[in-house]
Amino acid sequence: MSYFHNVGDFDGLFSVEIRHKGFFCGSGSNKAYMDYEVDWFDYCQSDTWSNLWIDDFLLQLSHDRANSKMDVHWCQPDKSF
């Protein structure tokens, strides 16, 4: 879950929080992602943002989505899944 705080005017830059190396536990609405690591990528530009950035960030974290079974889920600010 990411927490965003609005401070001043939006300058087009934002941060991405990636939770990885964890596992899902439970079922249905009681499912939770547990025992994960958190990494942040700051200064992302909204005018050039695409899903390709996620793949690049994951490679920097030693995850190769092209050669592994990996699902990526994301939430918009103040949302959860």
Residue frames as a rotation matrix with the C-alpha (Angstrom) as fourth column:
MET 1
0.591 0.807 0.000 0.00
0.807 -0.591 0.000 0.00
0.000 0.000 -1.000 0.00
SER 2
-0.503 -0.743 0.441 1.36
0.740 -0.634 -0.225 3.40
0.447 0.213 0.869 -0.90
TYR 3
0.350 0.556 -0.754 0.72
0.820 -0.571 -0.041 6.59
-0.453 -0.604 -0.655 0.96
PHE 4
-0.334 -0.391 0.858 0.74
0.793 -0.608 0.032 9.86
0.509 0.691 0.513 -0.92
HIS 5
0.062 0.291 -0.955 0.66
0.749 -0.646 -0.148 13.31
-0.660 -0.706 -0.258 0.54
ASN 6
0.432 0.153 0.889 -0.32
0.781 -0.556 -0.284 16.31
0.450 0.817 -0.360 -1.53
VAL 7
0.148 -0.471 -0.870 2.15
0.632 -0.631 0.449 19.10
-0.760 -0.616 0.205 -0.89
GLY 8
-0.357 -0.281 -0.891 1.81
-0.304 -0.867 0.395 22.13
-0.883 0.412 0.224 -3.15
ASP 9
0.484 0.506 -0.714 1.21
-0.802 -0.070 -0.593 22.07
-0.350 0.860 0.372 -6.88
PHE 10
0.643 -0.207 0.737 1.86
0.281 0.960 0.025 18.88
-0.713 0.191 0.675 -8.84
ASP 11
0.163 -0.694 -0.702 5.12
-0.696 -0.585 0.417 19.24
-0.699 0.421 -0.578 -10.79
GLY 12
0.580 0.141 -0.802 4.68
-0.756 0.459 -0.466 16.07
0.303 0.877 0.373 -12.87
LEU 13
-0.475 -0.798 -0.372 7.00
-0.488 0.590 -0.643 13.98
0.732 -0.124 -0.670 -10.70
PHE 14
0.616 0.657 0.435 5.91
-0.750 0.319 0.579 11.13
0.242 -0.683 0.689 -8.44
SER 15
-0.534 -0.762 0.367 7.31
-0.840 0.525 -0.133 8.17
-0.091 -0.379 -0.921 -6.53
VAL 16
0.367 0.570 -0.735 6.58
-0.576 0.760 0.301 4.46
0.731 0.313 0.607 -7.00
GLU 17
-0.139 -0.322 0.937 6.63
-0.917 0.399 0.001 2.02
-0.374 -0.859 -0.350 -4.10
ILE 18
0.142 0.131 -0.981 7.33
-0.609 0.793 0.018 -1.60
0.780 0.595 0.192 -5.06
ARG 19
0.167 -0.023 0.986 6.66
-0.860 0.486 0.157 -4.39
-0.482 -0.874 0.061 -2.59
HIS 20
0.422 -0.129 -0.898 8.36
-0.666 0.628 -0.403 -7.60
0.616 0.767 0.179 -3.68
LYS 21
-0.563 -0.680 -0.470 9.83
-0.318 0.703 -0.637 -10.95
0.763 -0.209 -0.612 -2.56
GLY 22
-0.573 0.445 0.688 6.76
-0.750 0.054 -0.659 -11.64
-0.331 -0.894 0.302 -0.42
PHE 23
-0.915 0.369 -0.164 3.90
0.255 0.844 0.472 -14.10
0.313 0.390 -0.866 -0.58
PHE 24
-0.274 0.912 0.305 0.11
-0.713 -0.405 0.573 -14.03
0.646 -0.061 0.761 -0.41
CYS 25
-0.973 0.028 -0.227 -1.54
0.177 0.720 -0.671 -15.63
0.145 -0.693 -0.706 2.61
GLY 26
-0.512 0.856 -0.079 -5.22
-0.143 -0.175 -0.974 -16.24
-0.847 -0.487 0.212 3.25
SER 27
-0.719 0.346 0.603 -8.13
0.695 0.376 0.613 -16.34
-0.014 0.860 -0.511 0.85
GLY 28
0.242 0.902 0.357 -10.81
0.908 -0.340 0.244 -14.08
0.342 0.266 -0.901 -0.53
SER 29
0.650 0.094 0.754 -11.14
0.007 -0.993 0.117 -10.73
0.760 -0.071 -0.646 1.22
ASN 30
0.929 -0.337 0.153 -8.79
-0.163 -0.001 0.987 -12.00
-0.332 -0.942 -0.056 3.96
LYS 31
0.579 -0.760 0.296 -5.83
0.796 0.448 -0.407 -12.38
0.177 0.471 0.864 1.56
ALA 32
0.890 -0.381 -0.249 -2.75
-0.243 -0.860 0.449 -10.37
-0.385 -0.340 -0.858 2.51
TYR 33
0.612 -0.788 -0.064 0.73
0.113 0.167 -0.979 -9.91
0.783 0.592 0.192 1.01
MET 34
0.977 -0.182 0.108 3.26
-0.115 -0.030 0.993 -10.76
-0.178 -0.983 -0.050 3.71
ASP 35
0.437 -0.889 0.138 6.99
0.340 0.306 0.889 -10.80
-0.833 -0.342 0.436 4.44
TYR 36
0.708 -0.095 0.700 7.87
0.682 -0.170 -0.712 -8.45
0.186 0.981 -0.055 1.57
GLU 37
-0.414 -0.823 -0.390 10.64
0.785 -0.539 0.305 -5.98
-0.461 -0.180 0.869 0.85
VAL 38
0.755 0.644 -0.129 9.89
0.522 -0.707 -0.477 -2.36
-0.398 0.293 -0.869 -0.07
ASP 39
-0.517 -0.853 0.075 11.81
0.743 -0.404 0.534 -0.25
-0.425 0.332 0.842 -2.57
TRP 40
0.522 0.639 -0.565 11.01
0.310 -0.759 -0.572 3.26
-0.795 0.123 -0.595 -3.80
PHE 41
-0.396 -0.544 0.740 11.69
0.916 -0.181 0.357 4.83
-0.060 0.819 0.571 -7.18
ASP 42
0.159 0.389 -0.907 11.49
0.463 -0.841 -0.280 8.61
-0.872 -0.376 -0.314 -6.98
TYR 43
-0.306 -0.246 -0.920 11.28
-0.413 -0.836 0.361 11.35
-0.858 0.490 0.154 -9.59
CYS 44
-0.505 0.282 0.816 9.15
0.747 0.616 0.249 9.37
-0.433 0.735 -0.522 -12.07
GLN 45
-0.882 0.137 -0.450 7.79
-0.294 -0.908 0.300 11.65
-0.367 0.397 0.841 -14.76
SER 46
-0.116 0.947 0.298 4.07
0.048 0.305 -0.951 11.55
-0.992 -0.096 -0.081 -15.40
ASP 47
0.459 0.339 -0.821 4.43
-0.718 -0.403 -0.568 12.63
-0.524 0.850 0.058 -19.05
THR 48
-0.208 -0.568 -0.796 6.68
-0.882 0.460 -0.098 9.63
0.422 0.682 -0.597 -19.92
TRP 49
-0.426 0.044 0.903 5.15
-0.693 0.626 -0.358 7.03
-0.581 -0.779 -0.236 -17.58
SER 50
0.209 0.516 -0.831 4.33
-0.822 0.553 0.136 3.58
0.530 0.654 0.540 -19.00
ASN 51
0.947 0.203 0.250 4.24
-0.302 0.830 0.470 -0.05
-0.112 -0.520 0.847 -17.92
LEU 52
0.590 -0.790 -0.169 7.78
0.281 0.396 -0.874 -0.43
0.757 0.468 0.456 -19.34
TRP 53
-0.028 -0.585 0.811 9.11
-0.691 -0.574 -0.438 1.50
0.722 -0.573 -0.388 -16.34
ILE 54
0.645 0.313 0.697 7.80
-0.737 0.498 0.457 -1.25
-0.204 -0.809 0.552 -14.05
ASP 55
0.941 -0.329 -0.073 9.79
0.276 0.876 -0.396 -3.84
0.194 0.352 0.916 -16.00
ASP 56
0.186 -0.916 0.356 12.91
0.000 -0.363 -0.932 -1.68
0.983 0.173 -0.067 -15.70
PHE 57
0.126 -0.089 0.988 12.44
-0.931 -0.354 0.087 -1.20
0.342 -0.931 -0.127 -11.95
LEU 58
0.890 0.261 0.375 11.96
-0.386 0.867 0.314 -4.95
-0.243 -0.424 0.872 -11.48
LEU 59
0.685 -0.719 -0.112 15.17
0.367 0.474 -0.800 -5.66
0.629 0.508 0.589 -13.41
GLN 60
-0.044 -0.701 0.712 17.00
-0.465 -0.617 -0.635 -3.26
0.884 -0.359 -0.299 -11.09
LEU 61
0.184 0.209 0.961 15.61
-0.976 0.155 0.153 -5.33
-0.117 -0.966 0.232 -8.19
SER 62
-0.782 -0.622 0.044 16.88
-0.596 0.766 0.240 -8.58
-0.183 0.161 -0.970 -9.83
HIS 63
-0.093 0.798 0.595 13.46
0.106 0.602 -0.791 -9.72
-0.990 -0.011 -0.141 -11.07
ASP 64
-0.905 -0.187 -0.382 13.18
-0.357 -0.154 0.921 -10.60
-0.231 0.970 0.073 -14.76
ARG 65
-0.098 0.982 0.159 9.48
-0.509 0.088 -0.857 -10.64
-0.855 -0.165 0.491 -15.53
ALA 66
0.225 0.163 -0.961 10.11
-0.972 0.111 -0.208 -11.85
0.073 0.980 0.184 -19.10
ASN 67
-0.299 -0.470 -0.831 11.74
-0.441 0.840 -0.316 -15.09
0.846 0.272 -0.459 -17.90
SER 68
-0.995 0.000 -0.097 9.72
0.085 0.481 -0.873 -15.92
0.047 -0.877 -0.479 -14.81
LYS 69
-0.123 0.989 -0.076 6.21
0.709 0.141 0.691 -16.45
0.695 0.031 -0.719 -13.59
MET 70
-0.790 -0.155 -0.594 5.48
0.544 -0.624 -0.561 -13.10
-0.283 -0.766 0.577 -12.05
ASP 71
0.207 0.882 0.424 2.30
0.885 -0.353 0.302 -11.08
0.416 0.313 -0.854 -11.79
VAL 72
-0.911 -0.412 0.004 2.35
0.382 -0.849 -0.366 -7.35
0.154 -0.332 0.931 -11.28
HIS 73
0.224 0.970 -0.097 -0.51
0.924 -0.180 0.337 -5.61
0.310 -0.165 -0.936 -9.49
TRP 74
-0.857 -0.510 0.077 -0.74
0.447 -0.810 -0.379 -1.93
0.256 -0.290 0.922 -8.83
CYS 75
0.176 0.893 -0.413 -3.03
0.978 -0.208 -0.033 0.45
-0.115 -0.398 -0.910 -7.07
GLN 76
0.014 -0.073 0.997 -3.70
0.348 -0.935 -0.073 4.09
0.937 0.348 0.013 -7.58
PRO 77
-0.863 -0.408 0.298 -3.17
-0.092 -0.453 -0.887 6.44
0.496 -0.793 0.353 -4.62
ASP 78
-0.608 0.583 0.540 -5.53
-0.759 -0.224 -0.612 5.82
-0.236 -0.781 0.578 -1.71
LYS 79
0.469 0.729 -0.500 -6.77
-0.818 0.571 0.066 2.53
0.334 0.378 0.864 -3.24
SER 80
-0.432 -0.579 0.692 -6.16
-0.720 0.683 0.122 -1.10
-0.543 -0.445 -0.712 -2.28
PHE 81
-0.058 0.430 -0.901 -6.82
-0.789 0.533 0.306 -4.50
0.612 0.728 0.308 -3.80
